[in-house]
Structures are given as structure tokens and as C-alpha cells.
Amino acid sequence: MKPSQISRTEALRQLREIAPIQQENEALKTQLVLLHSELRHQQVAISQLRVLTRQRSERIDELNHKLEQARAANRKLDEENDHLVESVYRWKD
């Protein structure tokens, strides 16, 4: 046997040692692909949630603005009402 060659028995022993490592490596590759896919799905979901959150915040701001306008209109109506009540009482006197 040449020095660079190994015996059949030695080659089989090395293959038996390598086989479980190769199987584990393939299983880890598969797991990595699945995790990467899950990560992409989660990133898409996060992006969609950010858009929805921004839209919700904009809508809340719009509604708060309308509410403030309605409150201002109510204050003005209350002032007008008070003025009219005073006018009626003065007119009666």
C-alpha cells in the first residue's frame, strides 16, 4: 500500500464518523432555511403593522382635531347662549 492511500477499513471507519456529522449538517441547513423564511414573514408582518400604526395615529390626530373644533364650537355656542339669556333678562326688566 502506498503511503498516501488508506486501507478500506480505515476509509469505512472515517465514513461512519463523518455520516452523522453530515446528517446533522443537513438538518441544520434545513432548520436555517425554515428560520430564515419565518424571519422574512415576521419582517413583512412588522412592516404591515408599522403602516397600520401610522395610519391609526394619523386617524387619531384627525379625530382629535375634529373634537377640538367641536369643543370650540360648543364654547362659542355656550357664550352666545349666555349672551342671549342676559339679553332676555335685561329685556324683561
N, CA, C and O of each residue as an XYZ file, in Angstrom:
372
protein
N       0.848     -1.169      0.000
C       0.000      0.000      0.000
C       0.899      1.239      0.000
O       1.907      1.291      0.704
N       0.508      2.244     -0.811
C       1.271      3.480     -0.884
C       1.001      4.308      0.371
O      -0.068      4.180      0.968
N       1.938      5.148      0.780
C       1.759      5.934      1.991
C       0.584      6.905      1.910
O       0.003      7.228      2.947
N       0.207      7.387      0.716
C      -0.882      8.346      0.604
C      -2.239      7.656      0.596
O      -3.264      8.323      0.737
N      -2.269      6.345      0.437
C      -3.532      5.623      0.419
C      -3.873      5.128      1.820
O      -2.997      4.889      2.652
N      -5.195      4.982      2.055
C      -5.623      4.430      3.338
C      -6.295      3.096      3.068
O      -6.727      2.815      1.950
N      -6.372      2.313      4.067
C      -6.975      0.995      3.888
C      -8.490      1.139      3.768
O      -9.079      2.141      4.173
N      -9.082      0.122      3.210
C     -10.546      0.092      3.057
C     -11.212      0.193      4.420
O     -12.209      0.898      4.574
N     -10.683     -0.490      5.381
C     -11.231     -0.475      6.729
C     -11.163      0.926      7.328
O     -12.111      1.394      7.959
N     -10.041      1.575      7.120
C      -9.879      2.938      7.639
C     -10.843      3.889      6.940
O     -11.426      4.759      7.587
N     -11.016      3.740      5.649
C     -11.937      4.588      4.887
C     -13.365      4.392      5.390
O     -14.097      5.367      5.555
N     -13.767      3.159      5.634
C     -15.120      2.889      6.147
C     -15.293      3.474      7.547
O     -16.352      4.016      7.865
N     -14.286      3.372      8.364
C     -14.356      3.943      9.713
C     -14.525      5.460      9.629
O     -15.324      6.028     10.373
N     -13.802      6.112      8.755
C     -13.909      7.563      8.598
C     -15.299      7.952      8.085
O     -15.880      8.941      8.530
N     -15.821      7.166      7.148
C     -17.168      7.436      6.636
C     -18.212      7.314      7.738
O     -19.141      8.119      7.810
N     -18.057      6.288      8.613
C     -19.002      6.121      9.724
C     -18.934      7.304     10.684
O     -19.947      7.687     11.268
N     -17.764      7.875     10.849
C     -17.616      9.040     11.719
C     -18.193     10.296     11.061
O     -18.757     11.154     11.740
N     -18.052     10.397      9.758
C     -18.494     11.587      9.036
C     -20.008     11.585      8.803
O     -20.627     12.649      8.826
N     -20.608     10.437      8.585
C     -22.032     10.348      8.239
C     -22.938     11.070      9.230
O     -23.782     11.854      8.796
N     -22.810     10.849     10.542
C     -23.691     11.571     11.471
C     -23.481     13.086     11.428
O     -24.425     13.860     11.588
N     -22.248     13.488     11.214
C     -21.959     14.920     11.132
C     -22.611     15.505      9.890
O     -23.163     16.604      9.937
N     -22.552     14.778      8.779
C     -23.195     15.247      7.552
C     -24.712     15.322      7.721
O     -25.350     16.261      7.244
N     -25.277     14.346      8.391
C     -26.729     14.361      8.639
C     -27.118     15.558      9.510
O     -28.101     16.249      9.241
N     -26.336     15.783     10.541
C     -26.609     16.931     11.411
C     -26.464     18.239     10.630
O     -27.256     19.166     10.804
N     -25.453     18.304      9.777
C     -25.233     19.488      8.957
C     -26.436     19.733      8.040
O     -26.885     20.873      7.922
N     -26.956     18.714      7.403
C     -28.120     18.849      6.525
C     -29.354     19.277      7.323
O     -30.135     20.113      6.867
N     -29.523     18.701      8.512
C     -30.653     19.079      9.361
C     -30.544     20.550      9.765
O     -31.546     21.265      9.788
N     -29.342     20.997     10.080
C     -29.135     22.401     10.458
C     -29.367     23.334      9.265
O     -29.900     24.431      9.437
N     -28.975     22.913      8.068
C     -29.247     23.712      6.872
C     -30.749     23.874      6.671
O     -31.234     24.966      6.377
N     -31.480     22.771      6.833
C     -32.937     22.818      6.684
C     -33.545     23.738      7.727
O     -34.418     24.548      7.416
N     -33.088     23.613      8.956
C     -33.594     24.460     10.029
C     -33.285     25.928      9.749
O     -34.112     26.802     10.010
N     -32.108     26.193      9.223
C     -31.714     27.564      8.892
C     -32.635     28.137      7.809
O     -33.059     29.288      7.909
N     -32.943     27.356      6.787
C     -33.844     27.813      5.723
C     -35.221     28.118      6.300
O     -35.823     29.135      5.957
N     -35.729     27.245      7.177
C     -37.043     27.459      7.788
C     -37.044     28.707      8.659
O     -37.991     29.492      8.616
N     -36.004     28.893      9.439
C     -35.920     30.076     10.302
C     -35.799     31.355      9.478
O     -36.368     32.388      9.829
N     -35.055     31.273      8.388
C     -34.917     32.441      7.518
C     -36.269     32.800      6.896
O     -36.621     33.976      6.794
N     -37.010     31.794      6.490
C     -38.344     32.032      5.927
C     -39.272     32.641      6.972
O     -40.014     33.576      6.674
N     -39.234     32.121      8.180
C     -40.052     32.660      9.266
C     -39.668     34.111      9.560
O     -40.532     34.955      9.796
N     -38.381     34.388      9.544
C     -37.910     35.753      9.781
C     -38.439     36.699      8.709
O     -38.876     37.806      9.025
N     -38.405     36.277      7.441
C     -38.928     37.121      6.358
C     -40.411     37.394      6.564
O     -40.865     38.523      6.378
N     -41.174     36.366      6.947
C     -42.606     36.557      7.198
C     -42.839     37.534      8.352
O     -43.731     38.380      8.287
N     -42.050     37.416      9.382
C     -42.196     38.314     10.529
C     -41.812     39.741     10.156
O     -42.427     40.693     10.636
N     -40.812     39.894      9.315
C     -40.417     41.239      8.885
C     -41.523     41.885      8.054
O     -41.784     43.081      8.184
N     -42.166     41.098      7.205
C     -43.292     41.613      6.418
C     -44.429     42.019      7.352
O     -45.029     43.081      7.190
N     -44.718     41.164      8.330
C     -45.788     41.464      9.286
C     -45.472     42.737     10.071
O     -46.356     43.564     10.292
N     -44.235     42.896     10.489
C     -43.825     44.099     11.226
C     -43.996     45.334     10.352
O     -44.475     46.371     10.811
N     -43.603     45.214      9.098
C     -43.750     46.337      8.177
C     -45.215     46.722      8.021
O     -45.555     47.905      8.024
N     -46.077     45.727      7.885
C     -47.510     45.993      7.756
C     -48.063     46.619      9.032
O     -48.894     47.525      8.966
N     -47.614     46.151     10.180
C     -48.070     46.720     11.449
C     -47.616     48.178     11.595
O     -48.346     49.013     12.129
N     -46.420     48.466     11.122
C     -45.945     49.858     11.178
C     -46.826     50.759     10.331
O     -47.173     51.865     10.745
N     -47.188     50.286      9.145
C     -48.063     51.080      8.270
C     -49.414     51.289      8.948
O     -49.940     52.402      8.971
N     -49.971     50.213      9.499
C     -51.267     50.316     10.174
C     -51.198     51.237     11.384
O     -52.129     52.002     11.639
N     -50.106     51.168     12.126
C     -49.935     52.032     13.298
C     -49.855     53.500     12.877
O     -50.448     54.370     13.515
N     -49.117     53.768     11.798
C     -49.017     55.135     11.307
C     -50.381     55.636     10.848
O     -50.763     56.764     11.157
N     -51.127     54.798     10.104
C     -52.458     55.195      9.649
C     -53.388     55.437     10.834
O     -54.177     56.382     10.829
N     -53.293     54.585     11.841
C     -54.128     54.739     13.037
C     -53.797     56.042     13.752
O     -54.693     56.764     14.189
N     -52.511     56.338     13.868
C     -52.102     57.577     14.530
C     -52.595     58.798     13.760
O     -53.048     59.776     14.355
N     -52.505     58.733     12.442
C     -52.992     59.847     11.624
C     -54.498     60.027     11.816
O     -54.985     61.152     11.920
N     -55.226     58.918     11.862
C     -56.677     58.987     12.056
C     -57.009     59.550     13.438
O     -57.931     60.355     13.572
N     -56.278     59.141     14.448
C     -56.490     59.661     15.801
C     -56.238     61.163     15.821
O     -56.992     61.918     16.435
N     -55.169     61.595     15.142
C     -54.880     63.035     15.078
C     -56.022     63.790     14.398
O     -56.423     64.861     14.853
N     -56.542     63.225     13.302
C     -57.673     63.864     12.612
C     -58.880     63.976     13.538
O     -59.515     65.028     13.618
N     -59.190     62.890     14.233
C     -60.356     62.888     15.129
C     -60.157     63.843     16.300
O     -61.097     64.518     16.718
N     -58.936     63.902     16.833
C     -58.659     64.849     17.919
C     -58.836     66.288     17.439
O     -59.344     67.137     18.172
N     -58.413     66.552     16.209
C     -58.585     67.892     15.643
C     -60.081     68.222     15.505
O     -60.514     69.318     15.860
N     -60.858     67.271     14.988
C     -62.307     67.490     14.857
C     -62.956     67.679     16.226
O     -63.849     68.511     16.386
N     -62.508     66.907     17.205
C     -63.045     67.032     18.553
C     -62.752     68.408     19.126
O     -63.621     69.031     19.737
N     -61.531     68.881     18.928
C     -61.175     70.217     19.410
C     -62.006     71.285     18.710
O     -62.421     72.260     19.337
N     -62.252     71.105     17.409
C     -63.107     72.057     16.687
C     -64.534     72.042     17.246
O     -65.157     73.092     17.410
N     -65.040     70.843     17.535
C     -66.394     70.736     18.093
C     -66.457     71.370     19.474
O     -67.439     72.035     19.803
N     -65.437     71.176     20.277
C     -65.402     71.792     21.610
C     -65.371     73.319     21.496
O     -66.048     74.025     22.244
N     -64.576     73.810     20.549
C     -64.507     75.256     20.347
C     -65.868     75.783     19.894
O     -66.313     76.835     20.353
N     -66.525     75.056     18.998
C     -67.857     75.475     18.531
C     -68.847     75.443     19.694
O     -69.692     76.332     19.802
N     -68.759     74.447     20.555
C     -69.644     74.363     21.728
C     -69.394     75.524     22.690
O     -70.337     76.099     23.234
N     -68.120     75.866     22.895
C     -67.819     77.010     23.759
C     -68.421     78.286     23.180
O     -68.993     79.099     23.905
N     -68.286     78.451     21.873
C     -68.837     79.640     21.227
C     -70.364     79.657     21.370
O     -70.948     80.702     21.657
N     -71.003     78.510     21.171
C     -72.461     78.441     21.329
C     -72.871     78.717     22.771
O     -73.875     79.387     23.013
N     -72.098     78.203     23.733
C     -72.388     78.477     25.142
C     -72.287     79.984     25.426
O     -73.123     80.547     26.132
N     -71.266     80.617     24.876
C     -71.106     82.066     25.071
C     -72.281     82.820     24.444
O     -72.823     83.746     25.048
N     -72.670     82.422     23.238
C     -73.816     83.064     22.580
C     -75.091     82.844     23.388
O     -75.908     83.752     23.535
N     -75.251     81.636     23.907
C     -76.423     81.320     24.729
C     -76.450     82.191     25.978
O     -77.484     82.760     26.327
N     -75.309     82.291     26.645
C     -75.227     83.138     27.839
C     -75.575     84.587     27.499
O     -76.297     85.250     28.244
N     -75.064     85.064     26.385
C     -75.339     86.433     25.957
C     -76.829     86.612     25.683
O     -77.412     87.618     26.088
N     -77.455     85.648     25.001
C     -78.884     85.735     24.707
C     -79.727     85.689     25.981
O     -80.719     86.408     26.102
N     -79.329     84.843     26.924
C     -80.057     84.764     28.198
C     -79.969     86.102     28.925
O     -80.967     86.585     29.460
N     -78.782     86.700     28.946
C     -78.626     88.016     29.571
C     -79.490     89.059     28.868
O     -80.102     89.909     29.514
N     -79.533     88.986     27.538
C     -80.356     89.934     26.771
C     -81.836     89.783     27.104
O     -82.552     90.775     27.247
N     -82.295     88.527     27.227
C     -83.712     88.269     27.549
C     -84.027     88.808     28.941
O     -85.057     89.452     29.142
N     -83.136     88.543     29.908
C     -83.387     89.044     31.269
C     -83.394     90.577     31.298
O     -84.221     91.171     31.989
N     -82.505     91.212     30.573
C     -82.466     92.666     30.510
C     -83.708     93.213     29.833
O     -84.236     94.248     30.239
N     -84.172     92.532     28.815
C     -85.338     92.968     28.063
C     -86.589     92.890     28.939
O     -87.474     93.740     28.845
N     -86.658     91.852     29.802
C     -87.793     91.662     30.718
C     -87.819     92.747     31.779
O     -88.893     93.139     32.233
N     -86.683     93.227     32.173
C     -86.613     94.205     33.263
C     -87.022     95.542     32.832
O     -87.019     96.477     33.633
